[in-house]
Amino acid sequence: MLVVNHSTISATPSTTVPGDLVRYPFATDWLSLCSRLGAGSAGREVLERLIEAYREGQRAYHTLDHILQCLEWFGLTRSTARHPDEVEAALWFHDVVYDPRALDNEARSAEWAAGALAAAGIDEERVARIATLILATRHDHIPTDGDAALTTDIDLAILGAEPTEFDEYERLIRREYAWVPEETFCTKRAALLEGLLVREYIYHTPFFRDRLEARARENLQRSVGTLQRRPPT
């Protein structure tokens, strides 16, 4: 299990954190990122909006904890990114819009991020790169760009977690889809996981493939078996 140590996320010296954000250990890292991107003081308001979004009641797995886990993985792989600040920003924003009943969460998250970042004064080229990386987390094609590959691998790192952590992930996903009948959920969830298993590789970067590919396949195969064995209700 990856243990999040928020003090390791930052890649630059500390930035002063406003008093009302001091209670969040990750605020310094976020504000440092905003400074590097050129957002300046506007980053504080954006962080407050991000926190509010990731606390929405429909979320069980897609919460701030997931984002911080992603950032911890990024801390281990930052040196492999071509545009590390854009990757980091994309990880912050990639699930900011999350409606389990919708099919366009990534597109709406990219739009949300682009609006917030442009309003904060970040240049168009960087905003466009961040939005493109967020769209990559739809996982609907094999990424050909290195930063997109890294972003998607980080998003799917949970698949290669220890079995107990992976099982908790599956339980939280089921909570987010509690409105879906059991038989329908099992059928569709098994099909989604099988779609990952038929790929030549689940992970696209050597770092994640070497460390997580084998265990991810074991977890997915076990989960598919469990889903297929559940009796209809």
C-alpha positions in Angstrom: 0.0 0.0 0.0 1.2 3.4 -0.9 1.2 5.6 2.2 0.7 9.3 1.4 3.2 11.6 2.9 2.1 15.0 1.9 5.4 16.6 2.9 7.1 14.8 -0.1 4.8 16.2 -2.8 6.4 19.6 -3.2 9.2 20.0 -5.8 10.1 23.6 -4.8 10.7 25.5 -1.6 7.7 26.2 0.6 5.2 29.0 -0.2 3.5 30.9 2.6 0.0 29.4 3.2 -2.9 31.7 4.1 -4.2 31.2 7.6 -7.5 29.6 6.6 -5.7 27.0 4.4 -3.0 26.0 7.0 -5.1 23.1 8.1 -4.5 21.4 4.7 -1.0 19.9 4.6 -1.1 19.9 0.8 -1.8 23.6 0.4 1.9 24.6 0.3 2.4 22.2 -2.6 -0.6 23.5 -4.5 0.4 27.1 -4.0 4.0 26.3 -5.1 2.6 24.7 -8.3 0.4 27.8 -8.9 3.4 30.0 -8.6 5.4 27.9 -11.1 2.5 28.0 -13.5 2.1 31.8 -13.2 -1.2 31.8 -11.3 0.0 33.8 -8.3 -2.4 34.6 -5.6 -5.4 33.3 -7.6 -4.3 29.8 -6.6 -5.8 30.1 -3.2 -9.4 30.6 -4.5 -9.0 27.7 -6.9 -7.8 25.4 -4.2 -10.8 26.3 -2.1 -13.1 25.4 -5.0 -11.2 22.1 -5.6 -11.6 21.1 -2.0 -15.3 21.8 -2.1 -15.7 19.8 -5.3 -13.9 16.8 -4.0 -16.1 16.8 -0.9 -19.3 16.3 -2.8 -21.6 13.7 -1.4 -21.8 11.4 -4.4 -18.1 10.6 -4.1 -16.7 7.6 -2.2 -13.5 6.8 -4.1 -13.1 9.9 -6.3 -12.3 12.2 -3.4 -9.4 14.3 -2.3 -7.7 11.1 -1.0 -7.5 9.8 -4.5 -5.9 13.0 -5.7 -3.3 13.0 -3.0 -2.5 9.3 -3.7 -2.0 10.4 -7.4 0.3 13.2 -6.3 2.3 10.9 -4.1 2.9 8.6 -7.1 3.8 11.7 -9.2 6.4 12.6 -6.6 8.1 9.3 -7.4 8.0 9.9 -11.2 8.2 13.6 -11.7 11.6 13.4 -13.3 10.2 11.4 -16.2 7.7 14.0 -17.3 8.4 16.4 -20.1 6.1 19.1 -18.6 5.9 18.1 -14.9 3.9 21.1 -13.7 1.2 20.4 -16.3 1.0 16.8 -15.3 0.8 17.8 -11.6 -2.0 20.2 -12.4 -3.9 17.7 -14.5 -3.8 15.2 -11.6 -5.3 17.9 -9.3 -8.2 18.6 -11.7 -8.8 15.3 -13.5 -11.8 14.3 -11.3 -13.0 17.7 -10.2 -16.3 17.0 -12.0 -17.6 13.6 -11.0 -21.2 12.5 -11.6 -21.5 8.7 -11.6 -24.6 9.0 -13.8 -22.8 11.0 -16.5 -20.5 10.0 -19.4 -18.7 13.3 -19.8 -16.9 13.8 -16.5 -13.5 14.1 -18.0 -14.6 16.6 -20.6 -16.3 18.7 -18.0 -13.3 18.4 -15.7 -11.1 19.6 -18.5 -13.5 22.5 -19.1 -13.6 23.4 -15.4 -9.8 23.4 -15.2 -9.3 25.4 -18.3 -11.7 28.1 -17.1 -10.2 28.3 -13.6 -6.6 28.3 -14.9 -7.2 30.9 -17.6 -9.0 33.1 -15.1 -5.9 32.7 -12.8 -3.7 34.1 -15.6 -2.0 30.9 -16.8 -1.0 31.1 -20.5 -3.1 29.4 -23.1 -0.5 26.8 -24.2 -0.1 25.5 -20.7 -3.9 25.5 -20.1 -4.4 23.5 -23.3 -1.7 20.9 -22.3 -3.4 20.4 -18.9 -6.8 20.0 -20.4 -5.5 17.5 -22.9 -3.9 15.4 -20.1 -7.2 15.5 -18.2 -9.0 14.1 -21.2 -6.5 11.3 -21.4 -7.9 9.9 -18.1 -11.0 8.7 -20.1 -8.7 5.7 -20.7 -10.4 5.2 -24.1 -7.3 4.9 -26.1 -3.6 4.0 -25.7 -1.7 7.3 -25.1 1.1 8.1 -27.5 2.4 11.1 -25.5 4.7 10.4 -22.6 3.0 12.9 -20.2 -0.4 11.4 -21.1 0.9 7.9 -20.5 2.3 9.0 -17.1 -1.0 10.7 -16.1 -3.1 7.7 -17.0 -0.8 5.3 -15.3 -0.9 7.3 -12.1 -4.7 7.4 -12.3 -4.9 3.6 -12.6 -2.2 2.9 -10.0 -4.8 1.7 -7.6 -5.4 -1.4 -9.8 -1.9 -2.6 -8.8 -2.4 -2.1 -5.1 -2.2 -4.8 -2.5 -5.3 -7.0 -2.6 -6.9 -5.5 0.5 -6.5 -2.0 -0.8 -7.8 -2.9 -4.2 -10.8 -4.6 -2.7 -11.6 -1.4 -0.7 -11.3 0.5 -4.0 -13.9 -1.8 -5.6 -16.2 -1.4 -2.6 -16.0 2.4 -2.8 -16.7 2.3 -6.5 -19.8 0.1 -5.8 -20.9 2.8 -3.3 -20.7 5.5 -6.0 -23.0 3.3 -8.2 -25.4 2.3 -5.4 -28.3 3.4 -7.6 -27.4 0.7 -10.2 -29.1 -2.7 -9.7 -26.7 -5.4 -8.6 -26.9 -7.6 -11.7 -26.5 -4.7 -14.0 -23.5 -3.3 -12.1 -21.8 -6.7 -12.0 -22.2 -7.2 -15.7 -21.0 -3.8 -16.7 -18.2 -3.6 -14.2 -16.9 -7.0 -15.2 -16.9 -5.9 -18.9 -15.0 -2.8 -18.1 -12.3 -4.7 -16.1 -12.1 -7.3 -18.9 -11.5 -4.5 -21.3 -8.3 -3.6 -19.4 -7.2 -7.2 -19.2 -7.3 -7.8 -22.9 -4.9 -5.0 -23.5 -1.3 -6.0 -24.1 -0.3 -3.8 -21.2 -2.4 -2.0 -18.5 0.4 0.5 -17.8 2.2 2.4 -20.5 5.3 3.6 -18.7 8.2 1.4 -17.5 8.0 2.6 -13.9 4.4 1.4 -13.4 4.6 -1.6 -15.7 7.6 -3.0 -13.8 6.0 -2.4 -10.4 2.3 -2.9 -10.8 1.4 -4.7 -14.0 1.5 -8.3 -12.6 -0.5 -7.4 -9.5 -3.0 -5.3 -11.4 -3.8 -8.3 -13.6 -4.2 -10.5 -10.6 -6.5 -8.0 -8.9 -8.6 -7.5 -12.0 -8.9 -11.2 -12.8 -10.0 -11.9 -9.2 -12.5 -9.1 -9.3 -14.0 -10.2 -12.6 -14.4 -13.7 -11.2 -16.2 -12.4 -8.1 -18.5 -10.2 -10.2 -19.4 -13.0 -12.5 -20.2 -15.4 -9.6 -22.5 -13.0 -7.8 -26.0 -14.4 -8.0 -28.8 -12.2 -9.6 -30.9 -10.3 -7.0 
